[in-house]
Amino acid sequence: KKKWDQRPNDSGRAWAEVMNRLLDTLPPGFAIQGPFRGMRVSPYNTPLEVKVEVLWGRAYLGLFADFHDIIALRDGSLEFTCRDKACSQWWSHGNVPDLRLKWAVENGHMEAVW
């Protein structure tokens, strides 16, 4: 019973006040998700995770959790972005095309991201 009375709390974060009001609207409960049965293509043999940057409700770009140097854009392009200060791209703020995950675009997998 004590567990069912527990309420989510996003304390200590800049968005805590707003998020806690949203979380307060959720009824107690749980969700069950089945195991992932898709392709495991990351360097760690895990699913390919994409974190999406959203601007005014529209997905703008995707960042790959295990490929930290690749940015996916909505137009289907993939860009290499060097985050090492020794790279010339770091100083020029320029990105270059990257084809390592082109298969994700060509096979339609990125449509689920956008």
PLY file of the C-alpha trace (Angstrom):
ply
format ascii 1.0
element vertex 114
property float x
property float y
property float z
element edge 113
property int vertex1
property int vertex2
end_header
0.00 0.00 0.00
2.81 2.43 0.84
4.27 2.07 -2.67
0.90 2.87 -4.29
0.66 6.08 -2.23
4.07 7.27 -3.42
4.01 10.26 -5.79
6.67 11.11 -8.40
8.83 14.13 -7.57
11.27 15.78 -9.94
12.94 17.83 -7.22
16.30 19.52 -7.63
15.82 20.33 -11.30
15.15 23.65 -12.99
11.78 22.39 -14.30
10.69 20.78 -11.00
7.75 23.09 -10.26
6.16 22.73 -13.70
6.95 19.02 -14.04
5.63 18.16 -10.57
2.28 19.77 -11.46
2.16 17.54 -14.54
3.23 14.44 -12.60
0.53 15.12 -10.00
-2.10 14.50 -12.70
-0.93 10.91 -13.26
-2.88 8.21 -11.44
-0.84 5.59 -9.58
-0.08 2.57 -11.71
2.58 0.81 -13.70
3.53 -0.04 -17.25
4.97 -3.27 -18.56
7.13 -3.23 -21.67
8.20 -6.33 -23.51
11.84 -7.03 -24.35
13.39 -5.30 -27.34
13.60 -7.72 -30.26
14.95 -5.41 -32.96
18.43 -4.90 -34.31
21.23 -4.26 -31.89
23.65 -2.08 -33.82
25.39 0.10 -31.27
29.01 -0.57 -30.33
27.69 -2.17 -27.12
25.25 -4.52 -28.92
22.26 -2.55 -27.64
19.38 -0.87 -29.50
20.26 2.27 -31.44
19.03 5.08 -29.18
18.31 8.51 -30.64
17.79 11.54 -28.43
15.75 14.16 -30.24
16.07 17.90 -29.86
12.64 19.52 -30.20
12.08 23.19 -30.93
8.55 24.58 -30.65
7.03 21.11 -30.87
8.98 20.01 -33.97
11.82 17.52 -33.97
14.91 19.40 -35.11
17.83 16.97 -34.91
18.71 13.58 -33.51
21.73 12.67 -31.41
22.81 9.05 -31.18
23.60 7.81 -27.70
26.37 5.44 -28.81
27.62 7.45 -31.78
28.33 10.76 -30.06
29.85 12.33 -33.15
26.88 11.89 -35.52
23.95 14.30 -35.83
20.85 13.31 -37.83
18.85 16.07 -39.50
15.24 15.94 -40.71
16.27 16.17 -44.36
17.89 12.73 -44.08
21.44 13.97 -43.83
23.89 12.74 -41.23
26.75 14.94 -40.10
30.01 14.22 -38.31
30.67 16.67 -35.52
34.02 16.38 -33.82
33.86 17.21 -30.12
37.60 17.00 -29.62
39.28 20.40 -29.35
42.11 19.09 -31.53
39.73 18.74 -34.53
39.57 21.51 -37.08
35.75 21.27 -37.03
35.78 22.30 -33.36
37.29 25.65 -34.25
35.45 26.23 -37.53
32.03 25.09 -36.25
31.68 23.12 -39.47
30.28 19.63 -39.82
30.98 17.18 -42.62
28.74 14.44 -44.07
28.89 11.07 -42.29
27.63 7.84 -43.84
28.13 5.31 -41.01
24.43 5.24 -40.14
23.11 5.94 -43.64
21.36 2.55 -43.57
19.04 3.89 -40.83
17.85 6.64 -43.18
17.72 4.49 -46.34
15.71 1.72 -44.63
13.16 4.17 -43.20
14.13 3.74 -39.54
14.55 7.48 -38.96
10.89 8.10 -39.88
9.99 6.80 -36.42
12.26 9.45 -34.91
10.62 12.39 -36.65
0 1
1 2
2 3
3 4
4 5
5 6
6 7
7 8
8 9
9 10
10 11
11 12
12 13
13 14
14 15
15 16
16 17
17 18
18 19
19 20
20 21
21 22
22 23
23 24
24 25
25 26
26 27
27 28
28 29
29 30
30 31
31 32
32 33
33 34
34 35
35 36
36 37
37 38
38 39
39 40
40 41
41 42
42 43
43 44
44 45
45 46
46 47
47 48
48 49
49 50
50 51
51 52
52 53
53 54
54 55
55 56
56 57
57 58
58 59
59 60
60 61
61 62
62 63
63 64
64 65
65 66
66 67
67 68
68 69
69 70
70 71
71 72
72 73
73 74
74 75
75 76
76 77
77 78
78 79
79 80
80 81
81 82
82 83
83 84
84 85
85 86
86 87
87 88
88 89
89 90
90 91
91 92
92 93
93 94
94 95
95 96
96 97
97 98
98 99
99 100
100 101
101 102
102 103
103 104
104 105
105 106
106 107
107 108
108 109
109 110
110 111
111 112
112 113
